[in-house]
Amino acid sequence: MEFPHRFRDPGLATLALTHRSAGKPNNERMEFLGDALLGVLVAELLYEAHPHASEGELSRLRSQLVNGQALAVVARELELGDRLKLGPGELKSGGFRRDSILADAFEAMLAAVYLDDGYDACRQVVRRLFTPRVGELKRSSKDAKTRLQEWLQGKGLPLPTYELTDSYGEDHAKIFDVSCTIEEPEAIRTEGSGGSRRAAEQDAAEAVLRRLLDKKP
């Protein structure tokens, strides 16, 4: 598939596809900008497509679309790997096939579109590439605690621990603060709040899931 933007300044695309292993200048700064743009534009798509979804569910859906593995799939469809500029070490080790390098290159290309022709052009590219993907997503009826437990169990990892850290307010409008902690695959501790302890636990579990699923390989 051809990349859906014709650059006025082809040098921006060249820079976006230059990995740090090739020296400077490279695409690291552009990857930072592209990551932010992609997050906003995919959030907009999901907000439109799922008008009744909760904030937590929208975040989960977004993490399915913008994690490193998913973005590497998009990069392969666009054949970005064939155009990457890599240093000798990365070339020898097959860096053009690595998910993290491909995902970063795709995000950098979005930044290149933005710098070349503005926000609307970048928005059009994202909507063209991700609208079909948004349509293919399936919303889960499982709550965050269940999904986190199943994710950890599927990898043979210890289950999370929840701890009530605070509660305040009048009895009829009490707010609970709860922490959710996991030790593997990395130590993560998040905080959640809600009108019941269970709701606060769900909020904290959703935050852990977001951290886990947003990690790039």
N, C-alpha and C positions, 0 to 999 in steps of 0.2 A: 504494500500500500504506500502511495506517495504521501509525504508529509503535507497536511492540508493548509499550507501557507506558502505564498511566493514572496521571498524576502527582497525588500528594496536594498538592504545591505547584507549581501551574502556572508560578509565577514562575521556577523553576529552568529549565524548558524555554525560557522567553522569554529568559533570560540566555544559555543555551547557544546560541541562534540569533542573538545580537547580536554582529556583527562589530566589530573594533576601529575601523573607519572611522566607526562610529556614535557613537564616544566611549566614555566610561566610565560605569558598569561594562560590561565586555564578556566574551567567552567565552575569552580567551586562557588564563587559569589553568585553566579547566575542560577546555580542549583538552589541556593538559599532563597532567592527571589521567586523562582518558579514553584518551589514547594509551597510558599505562602499563597501565591496566585491560585494554584491548583486546589488548595484546601478551601478557599473562599468559593471558587466557581463550582466545585463539586457539591459543596454545602448548599449552594443556591439551587442546583438541579434536584437534590434530594428534598429540599424544603418544598419545592413545587410538586414533586412527584408523590410525596407522602404527607398530605396536609394534616393527618391525624396522628402522625408518629410523635413519640416523645423525644425530648432532647437526647436522652440516652440512646434510644433506638436509632435516631439519625446519626449520632456519632458512631455507633457500631456499623451502620451501613456504609458510612464514609470510610471507615477503616478497612472495609472489604475492598473498596475501590482504589484507595491510594497507598496501600502498603507496597513494600519494595517488590514483592513477587508479582503483584497485579500490574504494577507500572512497567516491570520488565517485559511482561506479555505485550503490552501496548508498544513498547520500544521495538520489540521483535517484529510485530506486525508492520511497523513503519521502517523496518530494516535499518535502524540507527546503528546497530553493531557494525555493519559494513563500512560505516562512515566515521567511526570513532578514531581519534588520534591518540595513540597510547605510547607510553615509553617502552623501551626494549623488554624490560622485565614483565610488564603486563601483557605485551604481545606474545611473549614466549609461554606465559602461563594461561593464555586464552581469556584474557580480561574482557574481550569483546563479547564473551558469552556469559559473563557474571551478572547476576540479577542486580546487585547493588550499583554496579557501574552503569548498566543500562537504565535503571530507574533514575539515577542522578542525571544522566544525559537527557532523558525525556523531560525532566523538570527544568533543566537548563534551556532546552529548546522552547519551552513555554515562555520562559523569561526573555528569550531572544525575540519571540513574536511580539511580546509586550513592548520591548525596547524598540523594535523595528516599526510597529504600526499601532501601538496603543492597546488600551484595555479591551476595547470592543473586539479587536481582531483576536486577542488571546481568548476571550470568552467564546467566540465562534469556534475556534479550534477545539476547546475543551468540550463544548456542547456537541460538536460533531462526533468526537471520539468517545464520549462518555454517556450520551443519551441512551444508546442501545444497551450499554452495560447497566445503567440504572434500571432500565426496564426488565432486565434479566434477574435482578436481585430479588431474593425472597425474604420477606420479613419473618422473623422468628417469634413464636408465641411464648418461648421460654424466657423466664426472667433472668436478670443478670447473675444472680447467685448460682442458679442452675447452670447457666452457660459457662461461668468461670469454673465451677466444680468439674463439669464435663471436660473442659479444655485441659485442666490439670490432670485429671484422671487418665485422659487419653494419652498423655505423655508420661504417665507413671510418676507424677510429682506429688508432693504433700499437699493436702487441702489447705485453704486459707483459714486464718483465724480472725475473728471479729471481736472488737472490744468497745464497749460503751465508754466514751471519753468525757461526755458532758451531757447534761439535759438542763433546760432552762425554760422560763415562761410560765404563764398561768396554766393551771391544770387542764383547762378546756382548750388550750392552744400551745401545748408543750412542744418544744423542738428538741430532737435528740441528735447528738453527734456521735458517730461510730467510726472506728478505724478498721481497715481491712489490710491484712499483712500476708504476703507470701514470701518464701525464702528462695524458691527456685521457679523458673530457670534463672531468676535474678531477684535480689531483694527489692521488693516494692511495698511501700506503705502509703495508703491513700486515706483520705477523710471523706465521709459522706454525712449529709444532714437530711432530716425528714421529720414529718409529723408523727412518726412512730419509729420504734427501734428497727422494725423490719424494713421500713421505707429507707431509713438511713443506711442500713446494711446493703440494700439494693443499689443505692447511690454510690457507695464506696466500692462495691464489686464492679459496677459499670466503669468506674475510673481505672481500676486495675486492668480490666479487659482492654480499655482504650490504650493504656500504656503498652500492654503486651502486643496487641494487634498492629499498633502503629510502628513497631520496631521493624527496621529493614534488615533483611538477611545480610 
